[in-house]
Amino acid sequence: MIRPARGRGPRRLLPGTIDRYVLARAMGPMAAAIGSTMVAFLMERLLRSFDLLAQSSHGLEFLSRLMIDLAPHYLGLILPGGFFIGLFVVINRLNQSSEIDAILASGVSLGRIVAPLVALGVVLMMFSLALYGFVQPYSRYAYHAVLHAAENDGWNGEVRPRALVAPSPNLAFTADNADPAGRVLTGVFIRRVAADGRVDVITAAKATLARSRDGREVTLTLVDGRELMTPPAGPSQLLSFEQLTERLPLAPTAKLMRDRGGEESELTLIELFQQATGKASPLLPREALFAEFYSRIARAITLPLLPLLAAAFGLAAKRSGSAPAMAVGGILLFAFLAALILGQGLAATGALPAALAEGAPTVLFAAACVGTFVLSRARPGQNPINELTERIAGAITVLIRSPTTDPSKPAARSGARSATSERVRVGGS
């Protein structure tokens, strides 16, 4: 609890105490929401890239570089949501413990309580401008560069169980099982496309891998297998063999990585503005460049408005519960971010001007944040937001309870009431 300051006259809360207390209560939930979500997103993306990295001789190095390059992207993606969750949690906790009521009773306005959170939003806005505008473009290009390097790094001559290996564009094979060194294989399947269009499918019960001295190829010795040859024209042929030797390349010819700027997401804010407003024709459509520019600005400038939205729904959660209030606030934030992405697509196709496609959702979301806060400030205990969340909470309660209602219970209650009334009549007579 916040203690009032000592002094002559009526006791009042120290402004600095409120700021420190509110910010300290908000930092924990916000950091937890951002950190846990980032870890989940990074693990999901890395698992999708594991098959590619596992067959590379520099897989661990590529893995660490991918994590570093993906961190700015996911941080910018979840920053608005994590900030809103932290704000909602701290306002809801202060409201549930009646600390906001005590602060308001001491003469401090709701706007003064939210002021440090708005200031935190301004700091995050400046941070997000640097993140969206300059860090993310380079990290996204670096991420694609790491994937390009992994794809062209070549096969290291080892095989993981059930992993698909493609040493060349016309050859792919896999094995059901492999020893720890990846050199002795069982359950081998190979598909190869010859230069004349013939497709060869080879299966073998066992195989061994041996590297050449120059390190450019491996010799795959297949034991006890079959080969199905399907020419472009004519019947297929099926052959059985006791032993067959295949030579596989280790490293394909590396391709050069394209320069940064092939996508609008790889351009900084300054580069977006220069290309969109320059006299020379840009490589990308001007409206797409403007849409990307406006989208980054919109995501940054709305961060200071999130404390107003979180305060309104956090106060409404005391009566209706935290789940409906957070759901409505989260839906508004999600709808705003989705509208920005949709606006970028419409602007890129020329269906709408970029200023309208990105500006309209921003203005509507800002109006919703300010409007809900004004309603909560004027009538903290009873306002349309409270009524909306209460109706949502009531609808959720009905949906949850209706399937589990036992139809025999009302009859049992009525039977109990009949028995009770019968006893009353007997006693009365």
Order of alpha helices (4+ residues) and beta strands (2+ residues): alpha-alpha-alpha-alpha-alpha-beta-beta-beta-beta-beta-beta-alpha-alpha-alpha-alpha-alpha-alpha-alpha
